[in-house]
């Protein structure tokens, strides 16, 4: 039942317990207890609201920064990742495969603000070898939610 609850609330976090219980064929108390247990176990780590800041008229720049680092003895990438994720500007830090080691997501008010963060806080970290910054210019889909309006008559071609 946990997997079903998690799958559903991942995209429908505002669902009422009663509705979720009906969908799963169980009662509200069981669903509430499962959710509470998963919150205690940190399986459910938080609840977030997805906001289209462009439509809200708020200037906000999102950047993805690839970071190549030298892993530290007996700690690998963990200590460097912790140092980076403790900056309040940083939204996310991921260990990734490929040419870079970490992917850092951060938000700022301007391109300059993000660039200053990279040059003044991220790049000077001793273990950081190099960075590559990519600015998000437009979001089409985020957290499984389509953010762009399609024309009513517009059809999406389906390939056989």
C-alpha positions as CSV (number, residue, x, y, z in Angstrom):
1,X,0.0,0.0,0.0
2,X,2.9,2.4,0.7
3,X,4.0,2.4,-3.0
4,X,0.5,3.3,-4.1
5,X,0.2,6.1,-1.5
6,X,3.5,7.5,-2.5
7,X,2.8,7.3,-6.2
8,X,-0.5,9.1,-5.8
9,X,0.5,11.9,-3.4
10,X,3.7,12.6,-5.4
11,X,1.6,14.3,-8.0
12,X,-1.6,15.0,-6.0
13,X,-0.3,16.2,-2.6
14,X,-3.5,18.0,-1.8
15,X,-5.6,14.9,-1.9
16,X,-8.0,14.4,1.0
17,X,-7.4,11.3,3.1
18,X,-11.0,10.2,2.5
19,X,-10.5,10.3,-1.3
20,X,-7.1,8.5,-1.1
21,X,-8.7,5.8,1.1
22,X,-11.5,5.2,-1.4
23,X,-8.9,5.0,-4.3
24,X,-6.9,2.4,-2.3
25,X,-9.9,0.5,-1.1
26,X,-9.2,1.1,2.6
27,X,-10.1,3.4,5.4
28,X,-8.9,6.9,6.3
29,X,-7.2,5.8,9.6
30,X,-5.1,3.3,7.8
31,X,-4.0,5.8,5.2
32,X,-3.3,8.5,7.8
33,X,-1.2,6.1,9.9
34,X,0.8,5.0,6.8
35,X,1.5,8.6,5.9
36,X,2.5,9.5,9.5
37,X,4.8,6.5,9.6
38,X,6.4,7.4,6.3
39,X,6.9,11.0,7.5
40,X,8.6,9.7,10.7
41,X,10.8,7.4,8.6
42,X,11.7,10.3,6.3
43,X,10.3,8.4,3.3
44,X,8.1,11.4,2.8
45,X,10.6,14.2,3.2
46,X,8.3,17.3,2.7
47,X,5.5,18.9,0.9
48,X,6.0,21.5,-1.8
49,X,4.0,23.8,-3.9
50,X,5.1,24.2,-7.6
51,X,4.8,27.9,-8.6
52,X,5.2,29.3,-12.1
53,X,7.1,32.4,-11.1
54,X,6.9,33.8,-14.6
55,X,3.1,33.9,-14.5
56,X,3.3,35.4,-11.0
57,X,5.4,38.3,-12.4
58,X,8.4,37.5,-10.2
59,X,11.9,37.7,-11.7
60,X,13.7,34.5,-10.7
61,X,16.6,32.9,-12.4
62,X,17.2,29.1,-12.0
63,X,20.6,27.7,-12.8
64,X,22.0,24.2,-13.1
65,X,25.7,24.0,-12.2
66,X,27.8,21.0,-13.0
67,X,30.6,20.7,-10.6
68,X,33.7,18.5,-11.0
69,X,35.4,17.8,-7.6
70,X,38.2,15.8,-6.1
71,X,36.6,13.3,-3.7
72,X,37.9,13.3,-0.1
73,X,39.5,10.3,1.4
74,X,37.1,8.1,3.4
75,X,34.2,10.5,2.7
76,X,34.0,10.6,-1.1
77,X,31.7,13.4,-2.2
78,X,29.6,13.7,0.9
79,X,31.5,16.4,2.8
80,X,31.8,18.6,-0.4
81,X,28.1,18.1,-1.1
82,X,27.2,19.0,2.4
83,X,29.2,22.2,2.2
84,X,27.4,23.2,-1.0
85,X,23.9,22.2,0.1
86,X,24.2,24.3,3.3
87,X,24.2,27.5,1.2
88,X,20.7,29.0,1.4
89,X,20.8,29.8,-2.4
90,X,21.1,26.2,-3.2
91,X,17.9,24.3,-4.0
92,X,19.3,20.9,-4.7
93,X,22.5,18.9,-4.9
94,X,22.8,15.6,-6.8
95,X,25.7,13.2,-7.2
96,X,25.6,12.4,-10.9
97,X,27.4,10.2,-13.5
98,X,29.2,11.5,-16.5
99,X,31.9,14.2,-16.9
100,X,30.9,16.0,-13.7
101,X,30.4,14.8,-10.2
102,X,27.7,17.0,-8.7
103,X,24.7,18.9,-10.2
104,X,23.8,21.9,-8.1
105,X,20.4,23.7,-8.6
106,X,20.1,27.3,-7.3
107,X,17.9,30.3,-7.7
108,X,18.7,34.0,-7.7
109,X,17.2,37.3,-8.7
110,X,19.6,38.0,-11.6
111,X,22.1,36.2,-13.8
112,X,24.8,38.3,-12.1
113,X,23.7,37.1,-8.7
114,X,24.0,33.5,-9.7
115,X,27.3,34.1,-11.5
116,X,28.7,35.8,-8.3
117,X,27.6,32.8,-6.2
118,X,29.5,30.5,-8.5
119,X,32.6,32.6,-8.7
120,X,32.7,33.7,-5.0
121,X,31.4,30.7,-3.1
122,X,31.4,27.6,-5.2
123,X,34.5,27.8,-7.4
124,X,36.9,28.7,-4.5
125,X,36.1,25.5,-2.6
126,X,39.4,23.7,-2.4
127,X,38.1,20.4,-3.8
128,X,36.2,22.0,-6.8
129,X,38.1,21.4,-10.0
130,X,35.7,23.1,-12.4
131,X,32.1,24.2,-12.9
132,X,29.7,24.7,-15.9
133,X,26.7,26.9,-15.4
134,X,23.5,26.4,-17.4
135,X,20.6,28.9,-17.0
136,X,17.0,27.8,-17.3
137,X,15.5,30.0,-19.9
138,X,12.0,28.5,-20.0
139,X,10.3,25.7,-18.1
140,X,8.0,23.5,-20.1
141,X,7.4,20.8,-17.5
142,X,8.5,20.6,-13.9
143,X,7.8,17.9,-11.3
144,X,5.5,16.1,-13.8
145,X,3.4,19.3,-14.3
146,X,3.1,20.9,-17.8
147,X,3.7,24.6,-17.3
148,X,2.9,25.8,-20.9
149,X,-0.5,26.5,-22.3
150,X,-1.3,24.6,-25.5
151,X,-3.8,25.9,-28.0
152,X,-7.1,24.1,-27.7
153,X,-7.0,22.9,-31.3
154,X,-3.3,21.9,-31.1
155,X,-2.7,18.2,-31.4
156,X,0.4,16.3,-30.4
157,X,1.5,13.9,-33.1
158,X,1.8,10.3,-31.9
159,X,4.5,8.2,-33.5
160,X,3.6,4.5,-34.1
